[in-house]
Amino acid sequence: RRRIYRGLKSKPMRFIARLRKAKKNCGPMDKPEAVKTHLRDMIIVPEMIGSVVAVYNGKLFNGIEIKPEMVGHYLGEFSVTYKPVRHGRPGIGSTNSSRFIPLK
C-alpha cells in the first residue's frame, strides 16, 4: 500500500510499540493482553499477527485477534460501527391492507 511505503506516523508507531510490549509480557503459549485503540484507519502489518487488539466502534471496544489473512486490511473493517438490521414483521400502516386488521 502507498501509505506504508510513505512511512507510519507517530500514533501508529506508538500503537505498534504497545503491541510489542504486550507480546513480550505474556507467556510463550499465552494470548497477549488486548491493546485498546481508536486507530480504525491503521493498516494491519505482519508484525501484528497473533496480537489481540480492542478496536473502538464509537460505543465500545471490540476485541480482535489478528490473523495472517487480515494483513493489508484496516482495523476498522473488523469492528462494525452499526448494528445490522434485523427485519421483523411489518407494523401498522405499512400497507393498505393493514387498515382492515382489527386492533385486538
Backbone hydrogen bonds in HBPLUS format (Angstrom, degrees):
<---DONOR---> <-ACCEPTOR-->    atom                        ^
c    i                          cat <-CA-CA->   ^        H-A-AA   ^      H-
h    n   atom  resd res      DA  || num        DHA   H-A  angle D-A-AA Bond
n    s   type  num  typ     dist DA aas  dist angle  dist       angle   num
A0005-TYR N   A0001-ARG O   3.23 MM   4  6.48 158.8  2.28 147.3 153.5     1
A0006-ARG N   A0002-ARG O   3.00 MM   4  6.28 143.3  2.13 147.5 156.7     2
A0007-GLY N   A0004-ILE O   3.05 MM   3  5.16 154.3  2.12 103.5 111.7     3
A0013-MET N   A0009-LYS O   3.24 MM   4  6.36 152.3  2.32 144.3 152.5     4
A0014-ARG N   A0010-SER O   2.89 MM   4  6.10 155.9  1.95 152.5 158.5     5
A0015-PHE N   A0011-LYS O   2.99 MM   4  6.24 154.5  2.06 150.2 157.6     6
A0016-ILE N   A0012-PRO O   2.96 MM   4  6.22 157.2  2.01 147.1 152.3     7
A0017-ALA N   A0013-MET O   2.95 MM   4  6.19 150.9  2.04 144.2 152.6     8
A0018-ARG N   A0014-ARG O   2.97 MM   4  6.29 149.0  2.07 144.9 152.7     9
A0019-LEU N   A0015-PHE O   3.01 MM   4  6.36 147.2  2.12 144.6 154.0    10
A0020-ARG N   A0016-ILE O   2.95 MM   4  6.25 156.1  2.00 148.9 154.9    11
A0021-LYS N   A0017-ALA O   3.01 MM   4  6.26 158.0  2.06 145.9 151.6    12
A0022-ALA N   A0018-ARG O   2.97 MM   4  6.19 157.3  2.02 145.2 150.9    13
A0023-LYS N   A0019-LEU O   2.96 MM   4  6.20 155.0  2.03 148.9 155.6    14
A0024-LYS N   A0020-ARG O   2.91 MM   4  6.13 154.0  1.98 148.6 156.1    15
A0025-ASN N   A0021-LYS O   3.02 MM   4  6.21 148.1  2.12 147.2 155.0    16
A0035-VAL N   A0052-VAL O   3.08 MM  17  6.57 149.0  2.18 140.8 146.2    17
A0054-ALA N   A0035-VAL O   2.93 MM  19  5.73 173.0  1.93 129.4 131.2    18
A0037-THR N   A0054-ALA O   2.87 MM  17  6.12 145.7  1.98 174.5 166.3    19
A0056-TYR N   A0037-THR O   3.05 MM  19  6.27 148.8  2.15 162.1 171.1    20
A0040-ARG N   A0038-HIS O   2.81 MM   2  5.77 126.9  2.09 115.4  99.0    21
A0042-MET N   A0039-LEU O   3.33 MM   3  5.48 160.1  2.37 108.7 109.7    22
A0076-GLY N   A0040-ARG O   2.91 MM  36  4.17 151.7  1.99 136.1 127.3    23
A0075-LEU N   A0042-MET O   3.01 MM  33  5.81 146.5  2.13 155.7 165.7    24
A0044-ILE N   A0073-HIS O   2.85 MM  29  5.72 170.0  1.86 174.1 175.5    25
A0072-GLY N   A0044-ILE O   2.93 MM  28  5.36 164.3  1.96 141.5 145.8    26
A0048-MET N   A0045-VAL O   2.99 MM   3  5.76 159.0  2.03 126.6 132.1    27
A0049-ILE N   A0046-PRO O   3.24 MM   3  5.65 164.1  2.27 114.0 118.5    28
A0051-SER N   A0048-MET O   2.96 MM   3  5.60 160.4  2.00 146.2 148.7    29
A0050-GLY N   A0066-ILE O   3.02 MM  16  5.38 170.2  2.03 135.2 138.3    30
A0066-ILE N   A0051-SER O   2.95 MM  15  5.61 165.6  1.97 164.4 169.0    31
A0053-VAL N   A0064-ILE O   2.78 MM  11  5.19 162.9  1.81 159.4 160.1    32
A0064-ILE N   A0053-VAL O   2.66 MM  11  5.19 149.5  1.75 150.1 161.1    33
A0055-VAL N   A0062-ASN O   2.94 MM   7  5.27 148.7  2.04 148.2 139.2    34
A0062-ASN N   A0055-VAL O   2.87 MM   7  5.27 164.7  1.89 146.4 141.9    35
A0057-ASN N   A0060-LEU O   3.06 MM   3  5.90 155.7  2.12 152.8 158.1    36
A0070-MET N   A0067-LYS O   3.03 MM   3  5.60 157.9  2.08 120.1 126.9    37
A0071-VAL N   A0068-PRO O   3.45 MM   3  5.86 169.3  2.47 111.7 114.7    38
A0073-HIS N   A0070-MET O   3.06 MM   3  5.69 163.1  2.08 142.1 144.6    39
A0077-GLU N   A0074-TYR O   3.25 MM   3  5.61 152.2  2.33 106.3 113.7    40
A0078-PHE N   A0075-LEU O   3.12 MM   3  5.86 161.3  2.16 120.9 125.8    41
A0079-SER N   A0076-GLY O   3.33 MM   3  5.26 169.8  2.34 104.7 107.3    42
A0094-SER N   A0091-GLY O   3.39 MM   3  5.84 149.7  2.49 132.7 130.0    43
A0098-SER N   A0095-THR O   3.26 MM   3  5.47 147.5  2.38 100.3 109.4    44
A0099-ARG N   A0096-ASN O   3.26 MM   3  5.96 170.7  2.27 117.6 120.4    45
A0100-PHE N   A0097-SER O   3.22 MM   3  5.89 158.4  2.27 117.5 122.0    46
A0101-ILE N   A0098-SER O   3.41 MM   3  5.38 167.0  2.43 101.4 104.6    47
